[in-house]
Amino acid sequence: MPPKIRYSSAIATDLVLAKIGNPQRDEPLQTSREVYKVEEQDQATLTTLFVKPFRNLIGHRFAHHSSLDQHEMNQIAKAVFSAPDGLFEKGCDIARRLYSKSNHPNIKAGDLCVSLIKEIEFEGKMTEGLCILKSESLVPFLSISVENGDLRLHTEQGINPEKIDKGCLILNVHADQGYYVMTFDRSGGESRFWVRDFLGLQVVTDASYLTNAYAKMAVSFLEKGGSGSEQTKDGSGDGESTASQADDSPPWQTAVAAREAIQFFEERDKFDLGEFEQKVLKDPQTIKKFAEHRSKVEEEQGAPLQKSFDISKKDVGKAKKKIGAVMKLDSGVEIHLKSNFLLEPSNPTIERGFDDEKGMKFVKVYYYKENAEE
């Protein structure tokens, strides 16, 4: 189970600010000259905005091939936690490190905020966290002010707290293991420099992470047609049967295999990769392809996935909800099927056939009533 983290008592009072450019575009680095003290009336609101993005994120830890003593971000966090008065100096060190790592042409300039957040509850005990946020885009907003007894409308550019691009929260727990770190990067896998190059993190491969990773990986693999019975480009293999299946089977049939994968997780308390391969993947070609798929995921995550672990039922439920399918017809009609439909072993509400008179295929949908739009 993931650790229980509560932010109801959290408070941020001091900030270190910076503007991070891209060295390749000759954009400068500018840091604040002193710690910015948050006004008391703004502390609660600002703290809530800071910690909100870190709810329900998987855990990471600092990792180094030799020793954590040689991990720069790990040492910065250790210094801040041991001497909070040094936040300004170490916050500037963080800004300089991020600037030095921002030398890829696709990395955007942005505003950086570093804060020490106190009174975070981790597994029932209070601790502090070092929060690092980077915003790479400004949004326009309107404000109305009173001038000379009349109202005036102003347009300004600012940071949208709901759309912070990158973030990291280092909690002062498990220091000997590289701390417990939560991070996000809304730019996705194309900007791995945030997690790998700048922060130097690896995921914490606990039961929750492993269950989510394998379930998500299996569903994605199988829904994309991970079967080993694909027709090759040169027509070799069982191309004839595969072509027939592709033509006659509804597209959501690929979700049947995904359903079997989820059921495998639901029926067991412990996952074993060998058993999963035998019960769900079955044929050698599919097992081989899944192994290749798993290797790519491991490379992206920067850590190997264990082949045996305790299953987290909560995370199985999350993966179950993501199973879906879309049937796209050449007439411009799309039929979207949700997971609760696909997870039924047999569903009589869909009927497919061929109309000899029109020379066309058809899909017939049975229902009792129309649901109101959400």
N, C-alpha and C positions, 0 to 999 in steps of 0.2 A: 504494500500500500504506500502511496506517496505521503510524505510528511504533511502534517496539518500546520498550515501557516495562516496567521491572522494579523490583520493590519489595523484593527479598530483603535489601538492605542498609539499607532505609529505617529511620529512627528519629525519633520525636517525643519531645521532652523538656519543652517548655514549652507551656502552654495558657492561653487567655483564655476565661473562661466568662461566660455571660449568660443571663438569662431574658427572653424577648421576648414581650410582651403585644400586644394589639390596641388601638391608640389609640381606635378607635370604640367599644369597650366599656369605656373608661377603665381598661384593664389597664396596669400599669406596665412600665417597662424597668428591669432591674437588672443591673448588670455587676459582675464580681469586682473587688476592690480592688487586686489585684496579680496577677502571673503565677503560675499554679499550676505547680509543679515536679513532674513525674511521677517517682515513685520508680523507681530503676534496675531493680528486679525486675519492675516493671509495664510498662516501656517497650516491650519486644518484643510483648507481648500487645496492648497498647493500640494500637500502631502498626499491627499486622495488622488490627485491627478498623476503624481509620480508613481504610486504603487499599483494603480488600477491595471496597467498592462501586464503585470506579473502574476495575475491570478490564473491558476490552472495551467501553469507551464511545467514542462518536464525539467528535472534537475540535471545540472552539469557540474563539472569540477575542473579546476586547473590541472593540466597534465604536462609533464616534461619528460623527454626521453632519458634524461640523466637524473636530475634532482629538482624538487620543487624550489630549492634554494636558488636555483638559476632561472626560475620563472619570474619575469619582471612584474607581471600583473599580480601574481601571488604575493610577491614581496611588497608591492605597493599597498595591497589590501591589509597585509599583516601590519605594516607600519601605521596605517590610519587607525586600525582597531586598537593598537597598543598605545597610540598617542594621537587622539582626536584633534589636538591643537595643531597638528601638522597637516590638516586637510588641505590648506591652500597650496603648500609646496607639492604635495602628492597629487592634488587635482591638476596642477600644471604639468606634472610628469605624465599623467594620463593623456592630457591634451597633446603633448609633444609626441608621445608614442603613437597616438592615433594619426597625427599628421604625417609621421614618417611612414606609416603603413598605407596611407591614402594615395599612393602613387600610380594606381591603375587609372587609365583614362575614363573608365565608366563610373568611377567613384565620385559622387556629388559632394560639393561643399555644403557645410551645414553649421548649425549652432549646437554647442555641447554644454551640458549641464551635469555637474558632479555634486552629489550631496551625501552626507552621512545621515541616515535615517535611524532614529532611536526607537526603542520600545516596540520592536517587531516580535510577535509571539511565534516561536518555533517549537512544536511538540510540547506545548504547555510551559515553555520557559522563555523569558524575555531576552532578546539579543538585539544587535544593531546590524544595519546593512549599508553597504556602499553602493549607491545608485548612480548609474551612468546612462544618460539619455542623449540621443543625437536626433535632431530634426533637420531634414534636408530640403524641406519645402515650406514656403510661406503662403498663407492664404489671405485673401482680402476680407476685412470685416468692417462693419459700420458702427459708428458711435454718435450719439446725439448729446450735445453740450449746450449750456446756457451762456449766451454772450450778449451783454448789454440788454438784459431782460427779454431776449428772444432766443429761439432754439435754432441750432445749426447742426447740419449733418456732415460728418467727417468720414472719409475712407482711409483706412490704414492697412498695413501688411503685418501679419503676426503669425505665431505658431499655433496650430490647432492641437490642443492637448489630446484629442481623440485620435490623432493621426501621427504620433511620434514614430519616426521611421525605424530607429534602432534603440535597443535598450539592454541594460544588464543590471542585475541586482545581486550583489555578493553578500551572502549572510555569514555572520561570524560564528559559524558552526562547522564541525568536522575540519578544523584547520589542518590537521595532520594528513588529511586526504585531499587537500586542494580546495577546501571550503565547499559550501553548497551554493551553486550559482544558477540563476534563472536568466535566460536571455531570449531576445526575439529580434528578428530582422524581417521587416515587411517586404523587402525587396526580393526575398526568396533565395533559392540556391545559387543564383548568379552572383551573389555578393558574399561569398563564404569568407572573405577577408575579415569580417566582423567577428565571427566565431573562432576561426582558425588563426589567422595572422595577427589580429589585434588582441583578442582575449586569450587565445591558446587553450580552448576548452575541449573536453570530451564529455559525452553524455554519461549520466549515472545509470548504469544498466541494471536497474532494479526490476522487480516483477511487473510493475505498472508499465515501465517503458518497454520491456521485452514483449509483454502481451500486446500492447498497442502496436509496436513495430512489426511483429510477425503477422498479426491479424490484418493490419492495414496493407502490408506487403503482399500477403496471400490473396486478399480480395482484389487488389489492384492488378496483380499478375494474372489471376484467373479470369477476371472480367475482360482483360485485353486479349483473351484467347490464348492462354499459356499452354494449351494442349500440344503435345508432341506430334499430333497427327496433322500438321500443316502441310499444304502442298508446296513443294519446292518450286523455284523459278524454272527449273529444267523439266518439271512435270514428273519427277521421280517420287517415290514413296506412294502413300495411299491418296494421291491427288484426286482420284475420281470420287471416292467416298467423301473426302473433305469438301470438294466443290458442291456435292449434293447437299451436304449438311449446311453449308453456308447459304444455299439457295432456299432450302425447305424449312430450316429450323428458325423460329423467331429469334431476333437478336438478344432477347432477354434470357435465352437458354444459357448464355455464357455465365449468367448470374447463378445458375443452379450449382455450378462447381464452387462458386464463392459461398453459397449457402452451406454447402457441405463443409467448407473450411471453417465457417463460423460455428457450425454444430459440433465440430471436432473440439473447439475450444470450450464450448458450453458444457460438454459431457465429461470434461476431465478437470482435475485439480492441478495436474502437472503436465507441462508440454515436453515432448520428446521429438526432436526433428526427424529421427529415423522412423518413428511410428507415423508421423504426419505425412512423410513421403509415401509410405506404404498404404495408408488408409485414404488419403485425399488425392495426392498427385498420381500415384499408381504406376504409370508407365515410365520406363527409364528416360525417354526423351524429355518428358515434362519435368522429371526430377532434375535432369541436367540443366534445363533452361531456368528452373527456379533457383538452382545453385548460382548460376551466373547473375540472375536478378538480385539475389541476396548479396553477392559480392559487390555489386554496384552500390547497393544501399549502405553496406559497411564502409565503403570508400567515401561516400558522401558524408556519413556520420563521423568518420575518423576513428571508429572503434569496432572491433569484431562483435558479432551477436552470439551470445551463448546458445548452445544447442539444446539445453535442458533447463527449465525454470518453473517456478510456481506460477500458475495462471491467475491473473487479476480479473475477476468476473466483471467488475465495473468497466474495465477497458474493453472487454469483449462486447458489452452492450453498446459502447460508443462506435465500435467498428461495424456492428450489425446495422446501425441506423444509416450507414453510408452506402449500403448496397443499393444500387438503382440501375435503371436501364432506360434507353430511349429508342423507340422504333421510328426511324425517319423514312417517310414514303415519298416517292417521286411526284406525288400529287401536291406536295407542299404541306402535308399533314404530319405532325409529330405526336406520338403517343408516349407519355412519360409514365413510367411505372416506379412506384416507391418501394422501399424495402419491405414494408408490411405485406405488399402484394407478392413480391418475389420470394419471400421466405415461406410462403404456403407451398407445400409439396405438390399439390395439384390445385389449380384454380379454374373453375368452370365458367368464369365470367368473360373469358376471351375465346373467341372462335375464329379460326382462320380457314380459308378455302379458296376455290377457284371458280369463277363464273364463266361457264362455257359460252353463253350467249354473248357476253361482252368481251370475252377473251382476256379477263383481268383477274388478278388476285383480290381478295377482300379480307378485312378484319371486322368482326362483329363483336361489339362490347355490350354486355348485359349489366344493368344497374337498376337500383330501386328509386333513387332520387339524386338530384343534383345537390352537391355541397356548395354552400355559400363561399365566395372568394375570401381568402384570408387577408 
